[in-house]
């Protein structure tokens, strides 16, 4: 069997999304376009005798940090060395960058063997949006905020600037992006997008718990009665209080792991992860 690994085309990223859906990861309807825009060179497809067999992404945000995801080998092609070839190619592309990933339980040992270390757990919660729609006056359409201000605010919550990704993420179809201002300055923002099943909030960043709550209510108020999901960093006790307050149930977990230096992030301000695939 001849195994080859190459860069994905934009259409093939949609194939990876389909595989992720089959794994039960519930991707967003427009994730492929947003993810590919973040780094068109960072998505890899493995083929076995010319047949698509697996994928892995290693998105390089800058020269220092990247994020790995979409580590999937189709069941009929497992235990043939395809995963090894994907990792070898993606690692060569990542180079000396510190890499993050959100590893599902079944893959955590594999990532440990590759030199990744556990930082904390992310927990996915499921809820049903209230029929009470409401929006506080301090909530505004995120696209009306100067984009440079958003990039700066986001950088405080993420290990690298990601302007290209953000531009696509906040403008994707079937999504709502909201900001919250405090004394005229951006003090939090959140995005909710349509997924294969229900909706997902991500990210949900806020300077204080009450701002996170205000954004949460404004976002879920756009989808009354619908099922939705929120992925929270387990160390953020206030995020745990938020999901319990809204009777959300834990349904899934990942391990946030890093190779190289572990970024210093204000987890107390991170109430929702952007995505498990891109960080």
Secondary structure, 3 states (H helix, E strand, C coil): CCEEEEECCHHHHHHHHHHHHHCCCCCECCHHHHHHHHCCCCEEEEEECCEEEEEEEEEECCCCEEEEEEEEECHHHCCCCHHHHHHHHHHHHHCCCEEEEEEEHHHHHHHHHCCCEEEEEEEEEEEECCCCCCCCCCEEEHHHCCHHHHHHHHHCCCCCCCHHHHHHHCCCCCEEEEEEEECCEEEEEEEEEEECCCEEEEEEEECCHHHHHHHHHHHHHHHCCCEEEEEEECCCHHHHHHHHHCCCEEEEEEEEEEECCCCCCCHHHEEECCCCCCC
